[in-house]
Amino acid sequence: EPADLADLPPYHHFADHDVVAWRSGWDDDATCYLFRCGPPEGHAAADKLRRMKDWTMNSGHVHPDIGAFWIFAGGRYLAVDSGYTARKFTDDHNTLLIDGAGQGVDGNYWVYRGWPYARFDAARIVQTHLADDVGYVCGDFGAVYTPADKPLTLKLRRHLAMADRFLLVVDDMNDTAPHGLTWLLHTTTDAPITADGMTFASTAGPARLVTYVLSPEKVIADIGPTEVLGGTAPGPGTLETRGHQLAIRTLEAAPRQRLV
């Protein structure tokens, strides 16, 4: 129902596409987070796909960013994605890589073609707690890294605790086989990332994002430019630099991994 903005809660779970938006308030200086953990065309599309036998999905505009988060605070974007590209890579988004590999047909224009939609429909938000002072969301998305000819054994959950001054991200992976995890963060062109041990900082105007690695004690961290294959249509794309990337990798492959 129509209502004044001030009377609406500054947070919501959009259940079909499984997107959570949480703000610390409606004021101009509010801290804002987004988290996406749903299929490319929503959960309702799975039933339509079964009923409409002549429907061919075209998810060309959708990127492999399931499990990704975005941060806006102090009037500036602090954690972003890399924009529209001709070839779409999971590596361009604030989500995870498994053994260095991304989601779906990673690196294609249509990254969701050729896999059964059920694999992507399995990605979903499984728990939320949204309140004025803090938001919590948990997403399950291990299936989007598992091709159709492989059994679904990989379990991957991302927990986010969202507050005015901090975002806590906990990633839990569990499988019968060992894997390495890579955690990704992207910042804007005018906000380079600097390192002091396992503390990483990025300043965008009056806003500042500081990233701490809480666990495990030893990881591998790489900082560099975000290089994408840009373009607005299918094709090889044009190599472009768009902002900065922080990639944090576990030292060894293991059946169970936790990154905090």
N, C-alpha and C positions, 0 to 999 in steps of 0.2 A: 504494500500500500504506500502511496506517496506520503512522505514525512519530511520534516525539517532535518537537515544533515546533523545538526547538533543533538537530535533526539535518537539517532541511530547508533548502535554500537560500532566502533571503528575496527571491526574485525568480522570475518565471515568465512565459512567453509563452503565453497562452490562444489557440490557433491558430484555432479556429472563428470566434470573434467578433473576432479580432485585437486583443486587449487585452494590454498589457504592464504588469505590476506589478513595481516595483523598490523595495526597502527597503535602507537602510544596515545594518540588523540587526534582530533581534527584540526589542530592548530598548524600554522605554517612550518613550525620547527619540529614537527612530530617525526619520530623514527618509524619507518615503514618496512615491512618484510613481505615477501611473496615466497611461496613454496609450491612447486608443482609435482604431483606424483600420480598422474593419471594417463590414460591412453590418448592417442593423437586426436581422435574425434569424439571422445567422451565414452562413458560406459553405456549409455542408451544406444549408441551406434551398434553395439554388439548384437542386440536383439533385432535391429533393423536389417543388419547384414544377413541374418538367418532368414528373414521373411522376404527380403527384396533380392531375389536371385540374380537380377540383371544389374545390380549396383556394383560398380567398380570404384573402390575408394581412391581418392587422389589427395594424399596428405603432403603435397609438395611444399606447402608453406610451413609445415610443422617441423621443428628441429628436434634432434635427439637430446632433449634436456629434461627427461624424466628424473626426478629427484633433485632438481636444481633449486637454488634459492637466489633471491635478489635483495639488496639492502639500499634504502634511501634514507638519509638522515642529515640534519643540519642544512637542508635545502639542496643537497647534492647526492648524486648516485655514487655509492661506494662499492657495491658488488653488482656487476652487470654481466650481460652476455655480449657476444661480439657482433650482433646484428645479422642482417640477412646475407646469405651466402649462396653461391652456385653449387658448391659441394658442402654438405652439412656433416660436421664432426661433433661427437660428444665432448671432445677435448676443448671445444670452444665455449663450454658452459660450466656453471658452478655445481657440478655433480661429481660422479665417480667413474673411474676406469677400473676394469677388472683385468689384471695381467696386461695392462696397457691398452686394452681393447674397449670399444664403446658399445653403444646400444644399436640393435637392429642392423641394417645394412649400412654401417658407419662409413661415411665418406661419399655417399651417394647423394643425389638431389632428393630422391624419394627413399628416405631411410626406413620407411615402414612397409615398403613393398616386398613381397616374397616371403614374409613371415606370417603365420596365422595371427589374426587379430586377437585371438584369445591370449597370446603371450603378452601383448601390451595391455589388454583389458585386465590382466592379473595384477598390474601395477595399481596400487590404491592407497589411500590414506586410511589407516586402520584405527587411529585414535587421535582425538583432539581434546584440548582443554583451553578454551578461549575466554579470557577475562580481561578486565581493565588494566590490571598491573602486569600480567604475564600471559603469554600464549604458549601452548605446547602442541606439537603435532608430530605424529609418527607415520612414516610412509614405508611401504613394502614394495620393492621393485627389482628383485633378483631375476624375475622371469624375462625382463627386457634385454638381458645380456646372454640369454641361452637360445641358440638356434633351434629350429623346429625338429631337427634330427637328433637332438641331444635330450636326455632326460632332465626334468626340472628338479635338480638337487640343490642349486645355489639359493641360499636365503640371504637377503640383503635388506637391512632396515636402517633408515635415517631418522634420528630423533632431533628435533629442534626445540629449544626453549628460547622464547623471544621476549625481550624486555626493552625498556627505553634505552638502556646503556650497554646492553650486551646481547649477543646471540651465541648460544651454546649448541654446537653441532656434534652429535655422537653417531658414528657409523659402525654398525655391527654386521659382520659377514660370517657365514657358516656354510660349509660344504663338505662333501665326502673327499674332495680333492683339494690340494693346496693352491692358493692364489695370492697374488700381490694386489694391494689396493693403492690407488692414486686419488688424492683429494685435490680438487681444483678450485681456484679463486681467480676472478678476472676483475680488473679495475679499468677506469677510463684512461684515455691517452694522456691527460694532464695530471694523472695521479700515479706516478711510478711507485714501485714497491721496493723498500729497502729492508735489509736483514740485520739483526743483531742477535747472533746465535739462532735460537728457534723462536724468536719474536720478529714479526714482520709488520711493517707500518706503511700506510699509504695515506697521503693528505690530498684532499680535493677542496680547495678554497678553505672555508672555515670548518669543514668537517674532516675528521680523522678516523681511519679504521686501523686498529691494531689487532693482529692475529697471533694468538699464542697456541703452540702445540702442547697440549696437556698430557697426551698419551698416544703412542708409546714414547718411552724416554728417548729412543734413537730412531730417527727417520732420515730420509734423504729429501732435501728441499732444493728445488730449481726455480729460479726467477728469470723471466725473459719476456720478450715481446709476444703478444698474441698475434700470430700470423694465420690468416684465413685465406680461403680461395673465394674471393668475392665475386658478386654478380647477381643478377635478378632473374636468371633463367637457367635451365639445365645446361651443363657444359663443363669444360675443364676449370673454368673460373680464372680469376686474376689474383696473383699473390698480393695481399695487402696486409699492412700492420695496423691493428686496431687495439690499442691499449696494452695492458701488461697482464702477465699470468704468473701465478704462484702454483706450483705443483708439488705436493708433499706425498712421498712414496714410502711404503713400508720396506724395511730392509730385506726381508726374506718372505718367500711364499709360505703360507701355512693354511690349514683347513679352517682355522678360526682367526679372525682379525678384528681389532677394534681401534678406531681412530677417534680422538677427541680433540 
